[in-house]
Amino acid sequence: MPSAPSSRVLTVAVAQMGPIARSETRTQAVERLISLMEESHGLGAKFVVFPELALTTFFPRWVIDDEEELDSYFETSMPNNETQPLFERARELGCGFHLGYAELVRDDAGKKTYFNTAILVDDTGAITGKYRKIHLPGTAKTVAGAPHQHLEKRYFEVGDLGFPVFQSQGGVMGMCICNDRRWPETWRMLGLQGAELVALGYNTPHVNPFATAEPVFLGMFHNHLSMQAGAYQNGTWVVASAKAGVEEGVHHMGGSCIIAPTGEIVALCHTEGDEVAVAQCDLSMGDYIKQNIFNFEAHRRIEHYGLITSQTGMKRPDGV
Ligand code: CDV
């Protein structure tokens, strides 16, 4: 008798975090991550997605001129003394994870480069993938009159790893980070490599500090809209984890969720604190989308897409 195909169902948890105070230590943050992982595992999860910059408060809201202070928000190795217990717990439980953190790289000459980074870790505690955020929002200089600052362009370099995918957890896994989720280019780069699950974290203020006239309810709509479209148009699961709630005076949205390749939200966090939501994800579910309506090989017309990679800004025919 032919053997039955191995299961392609991966039980996944999205682990949302409430605020992390400026005074909170790495050890305290890691304790929270471990308890979210244990809760996820208790609900059957074999893979947990944690937020962007999950080890510290969202420090790019402040001007930090002191280099030593700035460097204190970054990890120079992974795992390290503070995060090792999370990797060990993952191995003990047989539960992989996705983690966002600030990464400081030193080259041989001692030159420092700073990235907003995420890693994939498998169920043995081994790092199987790394991504460095490409679409950095906000500004490099402070903006007068803004309710708060968003200085990612000041502190991070544009990621230098492209949009890779990884064979991990029995599927093709991709990653992106926060603002990346709003860009269709992100999703198509991952979709073209056959992504079956995209893990991402976000820190999204309720009020966009540079578009304060926008009604607040649109924030959550655009959050989910971008990811639901990315899921459907590429036939992939999306697991998206927020850092939510009022962190150091800035209100961040929650809405952490798991989205099926159909574009439907199948699990959703309801609070703005530490919370887990779980779904059974059949990693083959997107195959029919990839083979039909979004069969790239059959239907894409790259001869007409040149502007996407040859031009950055919009150019109207009237020159305005
Ligand atoms: N951390 C982020 O990338 N946040 C942006 C905000 C600033 C718009 C986001 O796209 O959610």
Residues whose N, C-alpha, C, O or C-beta is under 5 A from the ligand:
A	BS01	CDV	P137 H150 C178 N179 N203 T204
